[in-house]
């Protein structure tokens, strides 16, 4: 039973670390760009768009579709970076318990 108690303490510590990691991640902002930096987007750790910057050279009649495509590309890149950061934080917080059978795999 001593091993079970130790395992439970480790699980509680991991849960605390996961909660702290989640709070830290939600406070972060991730920036990504497309079109050689013509479109920049910043996501909050929650996945919400915090900022969107579009270079004025793109704002010309008939270029709306190009702008939309670049925004989508920038958002996709920022979301991918955010997902990678989340997976890394969870792996770090889980520590040795991350390799236990039945534990979810991250990243």
N, C-alpha and C positions, 0 to 999 in steps of 0.2 A: 504493500500500500504506500510505502514511502515514495516509490517512483511515481505513482499516480498523483500524489500530492505535489511533487516537484513539477510534474507535467502540467497540472492545473495552475500552479503559480506562473509557469512560463506562458501558458495560454492567456492568463490575465494580464501579464506584462505585455504580451504581443498585442492584445486588444487595446491597451492604453497607448502603445506606440502607434498603432493604426489610427486611433482617434486623433492623436497629435499630428500624425503625418497628413491626415485628411484636412485638418484645420490649416496646417501650413500650406498645403496645396491650394486650398480655396483662396488663400491670401496672395498667391502668386499670379503673375501675368506672363503670358507667353506671346511673343511677337513672331510673325512670319511674313514673308513677302513673295510676290510673284511679278512677272514682267520686268525682271531686272531691278526691282525696287520701286516700280511705278505704282504698285498697290501694296499697302502694308496694312495688316490687321493684327489687333491685339486681343487675345482671349483672356478672360478671367479664369481662375482655377475651376469655376463652376461650369465652364464651357460657354458662357455668355460673351458676346462681342463687347469689348471695352472701348476700342477705338478702331476707326477705319480711315485711312488716309489714301486719297487718290491723287496722283500727280496731275496738275492742271493741264499738262500737255495732252492728256487723254480726253479731256472734256471738249469734244468736237461733235458737231452734228453727225449722226449716223454711226457713232462708235459705242453706243449703249451696250450692244451685245458683247463687244470686246471687254468693256469694263465689267460687265456681269461675270464673264468667264474668268477674268483675272481675280475678282473678289472671291468667287467660288474656289479657285485654286489656292489662294492665300488662306482662306478659312480651312480648307482641307489640310494644308500643311501645318497650320497652327494646331488643329485638333489632333493630328497625328503626334505632334511633339508633346501635347498635353497628355495624351494617352500613354506615351512612353514614360513621361515624368511620373505619372500616377503609378504605373506598374513598377517602376524602380523604387518609389517610396514604400509601396506595399511589400516588395521583396525585402528591402532593408529592415522594415519594421518587423516582419515575420521571423527574420533571422533563421536559426536552425529549424524552426517549426515549419518553414516553407517547404521542406523536403519530406514531411510526414505524409504517409499514404492518406488519401482523402482530402488533403488540403488543396485548394484551388491553385492552379498554375498561373503565374503572372508574367507577361512579356515573352 
